[in-house]
Amino acid sequence: MTWATTTWYGTGIADGARDPATRQLALAGAAALVDAFDDRYGLIPAAAVPRSGFGARVGVEGLGCTVRLLGFAADEGHHEFDVLAGWHVDRLVGLLLDPDGRARREVRLPPVASRTSTRSDVDAGPHAQAWALLGLTAAASRWGRFVLPARRAGLWWLEHFGTRVPAVPLKDSAGAVDTSAAVVAAAGLLELFQVTGDRQWDTAARALVDDVVGRYLDGGILRDGWYEPGSPTRSRGEVVRGSFFLTAVLMVLTGRIRRPLW
């Protein structure tokens, strides 16, 4: 999934990868994802988990860029990539999205002989919900069967986090929030509006961005870009994904670009 994220946000956003060298790099990234597809699980594992007793893990964080990158390659003539991408999303919906729309961050996949998957300790919350929403709306924009799961994820966000930057429950830091999750979710909500035409998603996205900009944008720096509870790398400072998605969302909302950068 790191490969998918780096390749898509490094090449696919370059206006459809019109530059020949950039296009080739994007196609090579898509081919690498296809090579990683595991027929035993029917999906693309995120990474190996050595010595854990489990074969691999899979999560929501790379879902959107995986769909975009493989979709780009499919539109360039690699039509079989589209089929694999659809299978991957189908499996992830079953593994990581609860019936009420609540997203799980990841699962560890068992050896093929076993069929019991194990969810991670860092499980659900704004970080997982935001990335699931973004990924599912990317899938919904390509395949109609994912519109309902995307709507469920969007409704769960609004019911539990609303249109204000969500809090992150940390024992050692009262008042911690996740602005990066908020702007990723805003991108997903805007995409959901484009897919469904339902104005509630656009309204919610704009309100969420207003809250981010009004309370957490400090001299051009997006503060409180929290990562995850219990992580030694968590920070109340700026994180690159937060700044990227805030910039991308603002460019869409102000009409500076026609094609979203995500």
Secondary structure as GFF3:
##gff-version 3
##sequence-region A 1 262
A	DSSP	alpha_helix	2	7	.	.	.	ID=ss1
A	DSSP	pi_helix	8	12	.	.	.	ID=ss2
A	DSSP	alpha_helix	20	36	.	.	.	ID=ss3
A	DSSP	beta_strand	47	48	.	.	.	ID=ss4
A	DSSP	beta_strand	56	59	.	.	.	ID=ss5
A	DSSP	alpha_helix	63	75	.	.	.	ID=ss6
A	DSSP	alpha_helix	79	96	.	.	.	ID=ss7
A	DSSP	beta_strand	106	109	.	.	.	ID=ss8
A	DSSP	beta_strand	118	119	.	.	.	ID=ss9
A	DSSP	alpha_helix	126	140	.	.	.	ID=ss10
A	DSSP	three_ten_helix	144	146	.	.	.	ID=ss11
A	DSSP	alpha_helix	147	160	.	.	.	ID=ss12
A	DSSP	alpha_helix	179	196	.	.	.	ID=ss13
A	DSSP	alpha_helix	199	216	.	.	.	ID=ss14
A	DSSP	beta_strand	217	218	.	.	.	ID=ss15
A	DSSP	beta_strand	221	222	.	.	.	ID=ss16
A	DSSP	alpha_helix	240	253	.	.	.	ID=ss17
###
